[in-house]
Amino acid sequence: MNPNIDRLEPGYPYPLGATFDGLGVNFAVFSANADKIELCLFESSGRRQIMCLELPECTDEVWHGYLPDAGPGLLYGFRAHGRYEPENGHRFNPHKLLLDPYAKQLSGEVRWTDALHSYSVRSKRQDLSFDRRDSAPAMPKGVVTSSAFDWSQDVRPKTPWAETVIYEAHAKGLTKLLEDVPKRQRGTYAALSHPKVIDQLKRVGATALELLPIHSFVQDRRLQEAGLINYWGYNTLSFFAPEGRYMSTNSGDELRIAIRRLHAAGIEVILDVVYNHTAEGSELGPTFNLRGLDNASYYRLVEGNSRYCVNDTGTGNTLDLSHPRVLQMVIDSLRHWAESYRVDGFRFDLGVTLGRDGNNGFDPRSGFFDVLRQDPVLNQLKLISEPWDIGPGGYQLGQHPPGFAEWNDKFRDATRRFWRGESGLRPEFANRIAGSADLFDRRARRPWASVNFLTAHDGQTLRDLVSYEGKHNEANGEDNRDGHSENHSCNWGAEGPSDDPAIEDVRDRVTRSMLTTLMTSLGTPMLLGGDEFGRTQLGNNNAYCQDNEISWFDWTLLESDHGRKLTEFVGKLTAARRKYPLIRADRFLHGEIEVAPGVLDIDWFDERGEHLSQEDWNNTEGRALVMRRCRRREDGALETVTLLMNGSGDTLTFRLPPPDLHRTLIIDSADPDGAEAEVGAEIEVRDRSVLLVVGTDRSE
């Protein structure tokens, strides 16, 4: 770069961001309301600003300029000039260095200081005041990159939805304590594809690794001052740059290599992404990028009082995806991760927020959904929504458009409550394990649209679910007030760890029964990483700020007899899921098709082998349930898959319903080591246990 240059060439308005063309760098940034935008360049440490050059052109509200002889590695930011009128939604302050929303890599981190705010924090006028301190020393800078990477030999696994098993994990926590990984690489992208990790994913039958947010995010000032850390990462600073804390090198190629190796092992990678809000918080929050570039365009503001942000997310602000340039930024970000990193899908945090059309509420035909469904790259990927937010009408489970799967919290709660032994659960539980057709069977959607889960990062681990009656979030520094109070958990006789064999026996049995329910229900199963070997968070059900042993995977548990056997049991369940198509049926079953005389595609019975009458369904004390699915195989044989579920506290004798078939016991949650065995028409099922029995009218 020529340090004596005094003005930029005009350049082009597309693509947005900083683009190296081999001879120089084109810069383009959107702002509909700025009067002037300057490009600021910094020396390699980021401490000293070298020069500030005005972007010379503005085309369709995109400011742009071209810097000849510049290249990868250049550090930069923007300053935006315009009106400072918070009451009208405008918060321009050229004293604040702004990060490029399209920056592909960041240098440095946010260093908290009051100068990061556009207003004087200590002023009685609050955000109506104006702060003239330069924020550049406290701001990370964008880095010009070149994204060349050889993907020529990469093959996406493209696992069909009906065969998908998701494993949710944190990019750092998954491997931070894994001693097989070189110390420098533990907790980094490089470790995600370590042979030990891939082997564990294969052992439990996972086909997709879903990572908590890896977009670059901010460490909350409140948490840092309390000596805590934003561990989960739901506080996005840059939608295009990978989080630098998870790098063992200073290159995004580290993540690309990990994804390529996971693909080679047949494992897809899904990213948990946060496009509903940013790290800038409420109107009293800092100015990092979007607020300073064009607050009135990027954020949804209160109708009639543009000084205030709409807070449908609970984080202080809400991105306005009804604005075409904001929607473009989100879609460009998704394409970037899909094409430059070849990820296989996305899980959208607070997905309802993304489907809000301005202030008009959730709309499954909103621009966000329409663009995704039409995009030839993105509509080929796995798209998963968290179907709620805290805004009006914020619970929209089952209301998303075709092409989307949704986290099904009704499955989670019904399964927990049934195996806890609650009354009146049979009808609800039956709906959930049959794919939640009451919620999803519309607009040609399939059972896979229901992402079934027992636990997720937000909440207790499975081990804690059977070990603690209440939450234990004292380490979070909020006097245990944070986190959900009702987890439908049960400690089975002792709060926390126990050396009582009877308590441990029932805990293990309930754990296996819930896992069996998860893996044999219609829908897409999602396993919280570490649940397969008994990972604990010591009762913490909101470990968002625990970047320590509370959250990190303790891989030594896998070496214990308990952890090894539980992992083997999960692998046994996923193997059965792969082997028997009825377990993962790709169409809803309604009990309306007669596969054989008197045998329906799905049917329900009690422990006596008798059909459940309406009176039986309404019996609140009924805790036994039999679900049978049936099909004709390609060879013409009749095949059934039957689940015998005993949610009571007593051993019960179940009678299998007719017809008389050759029956094989595949899974018994009370006997995890048991081999497959032929069974007769009657079979005992222990308390709080489930059996999986496969039947056929042919001797095999």
N, C-alpha and C positions, 0 to 999 in steps of 0.2 A: 504494500500500500504506500502511496506517495503521501508523506506527512504534511506536505506543503499545499495540498489541494484545498481550494477555498469554496468550491461549490460542487454539488453532485450533478451528474447527467440526469436527464428526465427518467429513464428507465421505464418500467411497465407496471401496471396495476395488478398483474397476475403472474405467478401465484403470490398469495399473501405470505408474509414472513421474509426471511433472509435466504436468497437462493443464489448459490454459487454456480456460475456457468463456465468455469474454466479460465475466464479472463477477468472476472470481477464479480461483485455481489450486487444483486438487485434487492432493494428493501421496499416492502409494501405493507401498509397498515390501515385498517379501517377506522374512520371517525367521521360521523355525519355532522358533528357540531363544533369541532375544533376550528380555530382560526388559522393555526399554523402548527406543524409538527416538526421537531428537530430530531435528527439522528445523532446520538452521542457515542463516541468511540473511546475505548479505554485501553490502557497498556495491559500487558499480559497478566498482571496480578489482579487487575480489576480495581486497584486502589486509586489510580489517577486517571482523570478524564483528559484525553488527548485533544479532542476537538468536538465541536457541536455544529452540525451542518443542517440547514433547512431542507426538508424534502421538497423538491422544486415543483412537483406536479400533483394535482388531485383529479382523479378520474372516477366518476360514479361513487364519490365519497371515500375513495381509497387514495391515500397519500403515498407517493412513491418517488424513488430516486435510485440511481445506479452509481456504485462506487468502483471505478476501474482499478485493476491491479490488487484488489482485496481478495482474500480467500479464507478457507477454513481455519478456525482458531481465533478469528477476530472477535473481540468482546464488544458488545454494543447494548444500547438501550434507547428509549425515546423520551422526549419531553413534549408535552402538549400544551399549547397556548389557547386560551379561550375564556369564556365567562366563568367566574366563580359565583354561581347563583344557586346554592343548595335548594332554596325554596322552589326553584324551577327545574330541579334535577341536574343542574350542571355543576361540576366540581373540578374544573380545569385549574391546574396549579403547576406552572413550568419549573418550580423548584423541586418537584418530585420526579425522580427518575422512574420510568415506567418500563416494565419488562414486556418484550414483544410477546403477544398472546400465542404466536406461532413458533416461538423459539424451540428448536429441536434438542438443545442441550443448554444447561445452565452452569455458570461458574460462580461458586460462592453460595452462601446461605443468607437468609434474612437475619439481620442482627437487630434485635428489638430496641427501639428508641422512639421517643415521642415524635421525632422528625419524620417518621414514616407516615404520619397523618397529614392530610392536607389542611387541617385546621389546628388551632392551638389547643391542645388537649386540656390545658389548665384554665382556659378562658371560660368566663361565665356564659359567654354566648355559644359555647360548645362548637358544633360543626358550622355555625354561621360565621365564625371567625376565620382567619386566614393565616397560615403558617409559611414563613419565608425561608426556613432552613432547608438546606440541600439534603435530600435523602439518599443520594448516590452512595456514600460510604457504607450505608446499612443495607443496600440492595444487592441481590445477585444480579449477574449480567447474562444476557443471552450470548450464546457462542455460535458463530457461523459453522455449519457442518457440511460434510459431503457424505451422502448416504449410500455410496457404492458398497454392495455386499453381494456375494455370489450365492444366489438361491437356486441355481440351475438344477442341482441334484435333490432339492427338497421336494417332498411329496406330502401334502396335507393328508392326515388320516381320514378325514371326512366320515367319521363314524356316524351311522344313521342314528337319528334321535332315539328310536326305540331300543337301541343297543348301548345307549350312553349311560355311563356311571360317573358322576362328578365327584371329585375330591377337592374340597375347599381348604386352602392353606394360606399362610402369610409368607411372603417371599423371604423375609429374614428369619422369622421364627421357625420355619420348617427345618432349617439346617444349622442354626446358630450353635447348637450343642452336639452336632453330628461329628464325632471324632474321626470318622473315616475320611472326612473332607480336610484338605490342607487348611491349616489354621487361618491363613490369609483369605481364604475363599469362603469360610463359614458365614452363613447369613447373607450371601450375595447371590446375584443372578447366576454366576458361574456354577454354584453348587446345586442349582435346581435340577440339573441334568446329570448329577453324579450317579454312578452306577447303583449306589446303595438306595438313592431316592427312587430311581426308575424301577429297581427291583421291588421296592415296597409298594409302589403304585401297581405294578403288575400282580403282586401277590394278592392284593385286595380286589383286583379286577377293575380298577379305575381306568376309564378311557379318556378322561379329561382332567387336567389340573386347573382349578379355578383360583386365581391369585387375588388376594385383597389388593387395594389400589397401589399401583406402581407409578402413576403419574406423579411428577414432582409436587411435593406438598410442603406446607408450612408447619413449623413447630409452634403451637399456640403459645402466646405470651403468658397466659394464665397458668398453663401447665408448666412451662419452664420456670416461672417464678415459684411454683410449688414443688420444684424438684422432680417433676414428672415429664413424660414424653408422649407426643402424639404417635402412638404405635400403629394404629390401624391405617391412618393416612387418608381419612375422609375430609380433607381440607386442601383442595387442589390449588396449586399456584400456576402450573403450566399443563395444558392439555396435550402437549406434544412431546415433552421431555421426560425421559425415565428418571425416577427418583435416584439421585446420586448416592445416597447412603447405602444402597444395595449393590454398589459396584465395587469390585476388587481392582478394576482397571478404570481408566477414565474414558471409556468408550461404550457406546450403545451396542457395539458388536458383541459384547459379552452376553447381553440378553438374546441377541439374534442367534448366537451359537447354541445357547441353552435351548431355545425353541426348536432349532433345527435338530438337535439331538433327541429331544422329546418326540418330535415328529417321527424320527427314524425308529423310535421304540413303539410307534403307534399311538402316542398319547397327544391329544389336542391340548391347547392352551387357551383358556378363557380369562379375560381381564374384567375385574370388578371396576367399573368406571363411574366417576362422579361428575355429571354435567348439570346437576340441578342447582348447584351453588358454587361459590368460590371462597378462597381464604380471606377475602376482603371484609367479610362480616357485614354488620348492619351499617347504617349511615354514620355511625360513630366509629367504624372500623378504619383500618389503615388503607393507604393507596398504594397498590402494587402494580396494577396494569389496567384492567378494564374500567375501574372507577375513574382513573385519571384520563383515560383515552376517550371515553364517551359514556359516562354513567347513565345518561338518559336513554341510550340505545341498548346497552348490554343488560341492564337489570330491570326487573318489573318494579315499578314504583307505585305507591299508594295513589289510587285515582282521586284527583282533586287536591292532593297534597304531595307533590313530587319530591319533597324533602326526604320522605321516608321510604324505606325499602319494604316491599311485600315479603313476608317471612313464612312462606308455606313449607319451608324446609326445616325450620327450627334452628337454623344456623345464622340468621340475621339477614341474608339476602337470597334472591331467587333469580336465576338467569331467565331472560325473556326469549324463549325459543320461538315466539311468534314473530320476532324480528328476523328478516331474511338473512342478514349478515351474521347474526348470532347463531342461527340455525346452520349457516354455512360453516362457521367455525367448528361446531360440534361434528358435523358430517365430515369435514376435512380432517379433523382429528381422528375420527374412527377409521377413515380410509388410510391415514398415515400408519396406524397400528396394524391394520389389515394387510397393507402392501409392503411397508418398510420393515415390519417385524413379523409379518405373516401369522398373526394370532388368529385363532379359529372361532372366536366368539366374544361376546360381551355380556356382562351382567350389569344392568343399569340401576344404580342406587337411587332410591325414591323415584322409580320410573313414572309414577303418576304425575309428578311435577313436570316431566318432560312432555307429557301429553296435555298440559293445560294450554289452551288457546288464549294467551293474554290473561285477562282477569275473568274469563268466561267459564272456567272450570275444565275438568277433564273431558277430553274428546278423543275416542279411539281413531278418529279420522283427522286428527291434527296434522300439521305440517311435518312434525318430527316423525310420526309413524308412516305417513305417506312417502316421505323421501326415503326412509330406510327400506320400505317394502319395494320401492321401484329401483333402488340403486343396484346395478348389476354385480357389484363387488360385495356389498354389505348384506344383501338379501340371501346370499349363499352361506352366510355364517350363522352360528348359533346365537340367538338373541334372547336374553332372559331379563325380565323386569322384576324389580321389587315393587309389588303393586299397591303401594300406599305412600302417603305423606301426611303431614299434619294440617294441610289446608282443608277448606270446606269440601265435603264429599270426597275425602282423601283415601277412602278404602275402596279399591277397584279390582279386587281379586276376581279373575275370570272375565274381565271386561276389556282386555287388550285385544288387538286385532290378530288375525291369523298370521303365523310366522313367528309369533312370540311365545316363549314359555314364561311361566310366572312362579315365583316362590309361593308355595301353598302353606301358609301358617295354620290353616284349618286342619290339614293333615298332621302337622306337628302336634297341635294341641289335642286333637282327638286320640292320637296314638299314645301320647303321654298319659292322658287321663284314663284311657281304657286299661292300660297295663298298671296303672296305679290302683285300679280296682274301683273306680268311681261308678256310681249307678247311672242308669238311663243313657248309656253311651252306644248301645248296639246300632241304632239307625244311623247316627252320625259317623261312627267308625266304619260301618259298612260302605257308606258313600265314599269315604276318603280312600279306602284300600281298593275300591273298584275304579279309581281314576278320577273321582270328583266330576262325574259326568254332569251333575246338576250345575256345576260352575263352568265347565269348559266345552261341553258338547254343543257347540253352535258354530256357524260359519265354517264348517268342515274342519274344525280343529280336531286334534288327536289326543289320546291320553298323555303323550309325552309333554303336552303343554303344562301339565302339573308337575312342578319340581317339588318332589316330596323330600322332606328332611326332618330329622329328629332334633338336630342341633345345628347351630351355625356359629360363626365368629361372635355374633351378637347374642350373648346368653351363656348358659352353662355348657360345659362339655358333657358328654354322655356319662362319663364316670361320676361327675359331680351331680348329675341329674338323679342318680340313685344313691347318692351319699349325703346330700344336704337337703334339709327341709326349707331352708331360707337362703337368701343371698348373703355373701360375706365380702363386701366391697370396701372394707375399711382401708385397704392400701391405696384407694383412689383419693383419699383425703377429703371426702364429702360426708363423713359420718354415716356411711352406709345408706345415704338417701338416694343415690343414683342407681340406675338399673331397674329392671322390672321386678315388682314385688311378688307377682304370681307366676311361678314357673311350672306349675303342675308337676313338681318334683316330690320325691319321697325318700327319706333316709333309711327306711326299713328298720328303725330301732336304735340308731345312734347317729349323732350329728358329726359328719366327717369320717375320717379313717376309723376302721374298727378291726379288732383282732378276734371278734366273735365269729366262729365258723358258720353259724346259722345265719347271721346277718349277711355275711359275705356270699353265702350260697344263694340267698334270694336276690341280692343285688346282681350277681352274675347272671342268674337266670332271667331276670327282668331285662337286663341289658341285651342278652342274646335274643329274647323275644321281640324287643323293639327293633333290633337290627334285622331280624327275619321279616318282620312286618314291612320295614323299609324296602328291603330288596325283593320282596315277592308281591308288592302292590303294583297296580297299573300306574304308570307315570314314570318320570325320570328321577331316580334316586340320587341324592346328594349326601355324601358322607363328610362330616367335619374331620379334617385331618387330625390324626392322633387318637380319635375315638376307637380305632381298631386295636389299640394296645393300651387303652386305659389312661390316656392323658388327663391330668387334673389341673384346674386353675385355683384349687383350694377354696372352691365355693364362689369365686368371683364371677359374676355374670355380666360384667361390663368392663372387660379388661382392655379398653381402648387406650389407656395411658400406661400400660404395664409392659414396657420394653425390657423384660427381664425373665427370670426363670418361671414366673407365673404364667407367661404366655408362650415361651419357647418350648419346642418339642423335647421332651426328655426321652431320648432314644434308648437309654438303658432299660426303660420299661419293656421295650421290645425283646430284650434278652431274658426277661423273667419268664417263668413258666406261664404265668397268667397272661402276659402280653403276647407271647408266642401263640398260645392256644386261641386267644380271641382273634388274632390276625388270621390264623388258619380257618377259624369259623367264618369270618367275613369272606375269605376267599372261596370257601365252600358254598356260601350263599350266591356269590356272583357267578360261580361256575354253573350252578343250577339255573340261574337266570339266563345264562347264555345257551344252555342245553335245551331248555324247554320254552318254546316260543309263547306258550300260553301265559307264562309268567310276565312276559314283556309285550303282551298283545299290542299291536299298533292301531287298533280300532276299539272304540267303546263297545262294551257288551251290555246289553239291556235285558237279557233273559227273554227275548222275543223270538229267537231262532232255535228251532228244535233240531239238534245235531243228530240225535238218534231218538227212537220212540221214548217219549217221557224224559228225555235228557236235553236240557237247555244249554245255551252257550255260557250262561252264568246263572248260578242258583244259590239259594241260601237255606241253611238248615240249622237245627239246634243239635245238642249233644246226643239226642235220641235218633238222629238221622231223619227227622221229620221236618217238612217244610215249615217255615216260620209263618204263622198266621199274623193278621194285623194285631191281634191281642198279644201275641208273643213279642212282636216288634215294640209294642207299647209297654211291655213288662220292664219296669225300670230296674228290677233286680236281676234280670237276665245278664249273665256275664260270660256265657259260652256262645260261640258263633262258628259256623262252618261256611266257608265260601268255596264253591266248586266251579271251575271253568272247564270248558269242554271244546274239542275240535275234532275234525277228521284230518288225519295226516295225509300226506301225499300218497302213501301206500294203502290208503283206505281204512287204516286202523282207527278205532275210536280211542282218543286219549283224554284223560282228565288230570287236572291239577287241583288238589284239595288242600285247603288250609283249615286245620282244626285248632281253634284258639280258645284257651281257657284263661279268662281274666279273673277268675275267682281265687279264693285262698285255699281251696280244697282240690285234691286229685279227683278227676272225673273220668268216667268211662264213656267214650264216644263210640257211637255206632255209625259207620260209614253208610251213606245213603245208596240205594240201588242205582244202577244195576250191579250185579256181582262181576268184578273185574280182577285181573291180575294186578295186585297193588304192591307198591314198593315205598317204604318209608325212606325219604331222602334226607330230611332235616328234622331233628328233635332238639329244641332249644334247651331242654333239660339234660340232654346227653350230647354235648358238642363233639365228643370223640366217637360217637356211635357210627358204625358202618351202615351203608344202605342194606335194608333187609325187607324181605317179603312180610306182609302183614295180612291179617284176616279182616273180617267185617267189624270186629270190635277191637278197640285199642285204648289203653289208659293214657291220659294226658295229665301231667303233673300240674299243680297250681301255678298260675302265672306263666304258662308255657304254651308254645305253639308247635304244631307238627306240619310238615309238608309231605303229602303223600301223592305219588303219581300212579295213575291207573291206566290200563289198556286192555282191550278185549282180545289181545293176542299174547301168547306165551313167547317171551323174548329172552 
